[in-house]
Amino acid sequence: MSTYSGQTPTNAKDIGVTFASSGLLVMFHANGILATAAVTDKPIGVTIDESSRGADNALEAAGTGTVSILPLTGVQYIKFITSGALKTGSPIYVAQTGEADGHCKASAANSAVFIGYYFGEDGITPATGDLIPVFCRGAHI
């Protein structure tokens, strides 16, 4: 469902975990690039594919694998945690701790970090794990 954003991806060589799909929010961490895991995590980008695979076709381990990411600018497709129907322009935030790492949600509960605005069709109710278009306001400091 994603379309090319016109941006050049960064090949992150220092990953702290493997990434099994596109559309996951990622953050900088001393242990390498990680998926966001708490509402207060500050994402810097989104994966455009799963992380690299070795000769055995298995995802490469943290510290040896890579993942391609795009910055949080423009419209990005991000994995969503279902929370009812969305309206164009709905604010989108980092998902709650324990829900699904790297996902977003339409809830600001617990001072969740704001990512951007839903930029899709009104009245759509995405399922958990669906990619939704989010007009991102940029990386957070």
N, C-alpha and C positions, 0 to 999 in steps of 0.2 A: 504494500500500500504506500510505501514511501516514494518520494520523488527526489531527484537530485537537487540539492539546494544551491548549487553553483559555488559552494565553498570547497576549499581544499582540505581534506582530512589530515589530521596529525596521526602518525604511526607511533603510538605510545609504547615504548620498549620496556618500561619499568612498571609492570602490572603486579599488584598485590594479590589478585585472585584471577581465575579464569572467567570469561564472559560467554554465556551460552547463547546470546542473541543480540540483535540490534535493538535500538531504542531504550537502552538502559542509561540512566543518569550516572555520571562518574564524578569523582572528586579527587583532589590531590590529598595524599597522605604520606607521611614519612616512610611507610611500608610500600609505597608505589600507588598507582592509580587503583582506586577501589570503587565499587558501586555504592551509592548513597544507601545508608541503612537506618538513619534517624531523621526526624523532621527538621532538626537543626543543622544537618549536614549541608554544606554549601557546594552545589554542583558546579563544575567548570565546563562540562560538555556532555555529549550523548554518543553512545556507540553506534557505528553504522553497520556493523556486522559482528559476528561472534569473534572471539579471540583466535589466534593462530592455532593451527593443527600440525602435529608432527608427522613423520613418515608412517606411523601406525594409524593415522587419521584421528587420533585422540586429541582433545584440547590440550595445548601445552601448559605446563605448570607455571604458577606464579614465579617470577624471577627469570624465566626463560622465554615465555610467550610474549606476544604483542597484541595490541588491539587498536583499531582505527577509530578515532573519535572526531566529532565536529564540535565547534564551540557553541555555546548557548546564545546564538544570535539568529535572527530571522525565524522562519518557521521550521521547526524540527519535529519529527515524529517520535513520541516518547510512550513507553509502556504505561498503561493506566490501571489503577485499582478502581473497580466499579463502585460508584456512589450515586447512582441515579442518572437521570437524563441531563445532558449538558446543553447549555445555550451558547451560541457564539458570543465570545467575549467573557465567558466565565473565568474567574481567576483560577490558576492551577498552581499547586504546591508540591513539595517533596512529600512522599508518602510516609505514614506513621511507622515507627519502630515496630518490627515484627510482622508487618504486612507482606511486603515483597521488596527486597533490596533493588534499588535502581528505578523504582516506579514513581509515578506521580498520582496526585489525587486532587479532587475539587474541594478540599477541606483545609482550613487554616488552623485546625485544632492543635493545641500545644505549641503555639508559636511557630508553625511550619514555615519553612523558607519558601518565599514566593518565587515561582519560575517564570510565569508569563500568563498568556490568555489563550483559552481554547479558541481555535481558528477553524472549526469545522461546522458542519450543518447543525442547525437548531434541532433539539428534541431527540438526538441520538443517545442511546444508552449503551456505551461500550461495555464489553465483558472484561473481566480482569485479564490482563495480559495483552489486550488489543492496543495497537498503536494509534495515538490520537495526535492531530496536528496542534502544536502549541507555538504561538508567536512569543518567542523568548525575549526577555528584556536584557539579557546579557549575564555574564559571570558576576558572582557576588564576592565582595572583599570582606 
